[in-house]
Amino acid sequence: MSVFSMLAQHADMAVQHLHVAGAMVSDAAIHHGAAGLDHTRDNLIVLAQATTDAPAAAPGGGISVEEFKDRLQHVQQEEQLGWLTAAGKYFIGIFQKGGEVFAGFVTGIIPTLVVLMTAFYAVTELVGEQRVHGIARGAGRIALTRYTVLPVISVFFLTNPMAYTFGSFLEEKHKPAFYDAAVSYVHPPLGLFPHVNPGEYFVWGGVLVALLELERQGAVASGYHIQVAIWYAIVGLIVILLKGILTERITAIMARRQGVEL
């Protein structure tokens, strides 16, 4: 058999393998995406060029049919493992991003939070516990201040969960409604006074991260997160007033039905 016949035979075999490999690449693209497809095609082109450019067993860099099959199998295995690698990177990337956010809290909000807590506890001591209790008694006399001023004072000075102890200054029939109002206001002021509920700062912290990113991208005006924090506190104040009044009515109805005098 002449050299030209051998070259023609190897070229025909390479073309056949290239067709098979092309079908494999198409299946890989359907199942695993464009990234795996590009990687596989690049490797197959290199194999095909190495096969057709030089005769088998030639010292100039050609490869035999068996070597071509082995390399083709390796290409298929790499393509199959590519989606696992991408999934693993995406999975760990979620936790890496969370670590970056936490690191930002450690260097940003946590020192500020510690200083705020220290300052407001100092203010409480300077004002005096008896004076604070006197204000609480006065605020609990009418519904408007009982479910607005009193929860704000209790949350601001005593923080969560000690804020609920201000209910001791109220009549029994008002205590359930006060608790409902106070427990609903340990979150809205977090944007302005994070010391009131540091254990649940993530409620506002998640919103803050998104707002700061929008400000950085220019999607919203600079300082927009401050406006949101103010409106969050104002809307929360309106909500606890409505909840307090409604819960007070429900408490009275339930007590009357069960024959309980509060």
Stockholm file with secondary structure:
# STOCKHOLM 1.0

chainA/1-262         MSVFSMLAQHADMAVQHLHVAGAMVSDAAIHHGAAGLDHTRDNLIVLAQATTDAPAAAPGGGISVEEFKDRLQHVQQEEQLGWLTAAGKYFIGIFQKGGEVFAGFVTGIIPTLVVLMTAFYAVTELVGEQRVHGIARGAGRIALTRYTVLPVISVFFLTNPMAYTFGSFLEEKHKPAFYDAAVSYVHPPLGLFPHVNPGEYFVWGGVLVALLELERQGAVASGYHIQVAIWYAIVGLIVILLKGILTERITAIMARRQGVEL
#=GR chainA/1-262 SS CCHHHHHHHHHHHHHHHHHHHHHHHHHHHHHHCHHHHHHHHHHHHHHHHHHHHSCTTCTTSCCCHHHHHHHHHHHHHHHHHHHHHHHHHHHHHHHHHHHHHHHHHHHTHHHHHHHHHHHHHHHHHHHCHHHHHHHHHHHTSSHHHHTTHHHHHHHHHHCTTGGGGGGGGSCGGGHHHHHHHHHTTSSGGGGTCGGGCGGGTHHHHHHHHHHHHHHHHTSSCTTHHHHHHHHHHHHHHHHHHHHHHHHHHHHHHHHHHTTCCC
#=GC SS_cons         CCHHHHHHHHHHHHHHHHHHHHHHHHHHHHHHCHHHHHHHHHHHHHHHHHHHHSCTTCTTSCCCHHHHHHHHHHHHHHHHHHHHHHHHHHHHHHHHHHHHHHHHHHHTHHHHHHHHHHHHHHHHHHHCHHHHHHHHHHHTSSHHHHTTHHHHHHHHHHCTTGGGGGGGGSCGGGHHHHHHHHHTTSSGGGGTCGGGCGGGTHHHHHHHHHHHHHHHHTSSCTTHHHHHHHHHHHHHHHHHHHHHHHHHHHHHHHHHHTTCCC
//
